[in-house]
Amino acid sequence: MESIFHERQEGSLCAQHCLNNLLQGEYFSPVELSSIAQQLDEEERMRMAEGGVSSEEYRTFLQQPSVNMDDSGFFSIQVISNALKVWGLELILFNSPEYQRLGIDPINEKSFICNYKEHWFTVRKLGKQWFNLNSLLMGPELISDTYLALFLAQLQQEGYSIFVVKGDLPDCEADQLLQMIRVQQMQRPKLIGEEAAQSRDQRLLRSDVDQAIEVNHPFDGTGMLDEDEENFQRALALSRQEIDMEDEEADLRRAIQLSMQGSRQSEFSDSLSQNVPQSPHTSQTDPLSSEELRRRRRVHFEKQQQQLQQQDQTPKLHDKPTLTSSTPQADADGDMSEEDMLQAAMNMSLESVRNDLNTEEEK
């Protein structure tokens, strides 16, 4: 579609764009159309003067602005029609009874000029395809043959006046090229203001989003990004857990020390202190470790074993030792054999060790 001539809207010069898009070239300028409008105004003034320059109608006509143009760049249908006569072209109202009686199919025409209020645009056939050359569009819009009649009917319903262009249009490059090829249009061209409005709306939307983010998450240069802040909070939580674990371990150690200090005052500790001499380097007030307790218990047990061995080596069969309730009863004559004495000593030792273990478990 690059070969199709298409003028975009500038000011209110839609009549000029309509004619140039129809003729496919820069054929008319605002100055040339203004000259045609002034000529039409002069011809109309001369007709009004025929009724008398002193008449009320003539004086009223002189006071009224031109109906063929204004300062904005608007030009009337008379200006457009006279401009086309230069090229031997004629305008016929599409929905007039005269044209409707001809029964011509719109696709068999060559071009149309459409007007609504003060806007003009061209619909023209180039090669074998129809195009909407509205200057308000960013580019030419392809119209299929089946859609052309519906498009014109829709314009009429919206209040447009449609004119059929009769005559031979000037040759143009686009018409010659499109006689040989057909084009396809994947997307309808946007209106000129539509793209700018979408860009403006997107900028405003981004601005609103940025403001909302700034309000909810202000960044004054000293804050951290969300990800950094999350990592910081996670590290802080882990640090607190480690501190809590260290505090628990310290409390546990203190409790063990207090428990071990209390054990020094038990009967088991008293018994150990009587049988095992204290090390000169160990203070009465120092807490005993579990290893120290096991060592002292082992020394106490070994001492008892030594005593038993001494008793075995020097047995006195004539003696009658006094036995505890756990000692086996003697024979009927009151004498004890060597084996009975050894068994009694072992029972005493085992009972002593059992008492020591029970005392430790109660603590």
BELUR-V422458 format. One line per field, one symbol per residue. phi: phi as a letter, one per 40 degrees, with the letter a starting at -180 (. if undefined). A space follows every 50 residues. Layout:
phi=???
This chain:
phi=.ccccacccbgbcccccccccccgiccbbdcccccccccccccccccccc chcccccccccccccccbaacchcbcccccccccccbgbbbbccccdccc ccgccdcccbabbbbbfbbbabbbcbgbbcbcbcccccacbcbccccdcc cccccccchccbbccbhccccaccccccccbbbbbcbccccccccccccc ccccccccccccccccbcbbgbcbcdcccccccccccccccccccccccc cccccccccccccccccccccccccbcccccccccccccccccccccccc cccccccccccccbcbcccbccbccccccccccgcbcccccccccccccc ccccccccccccc
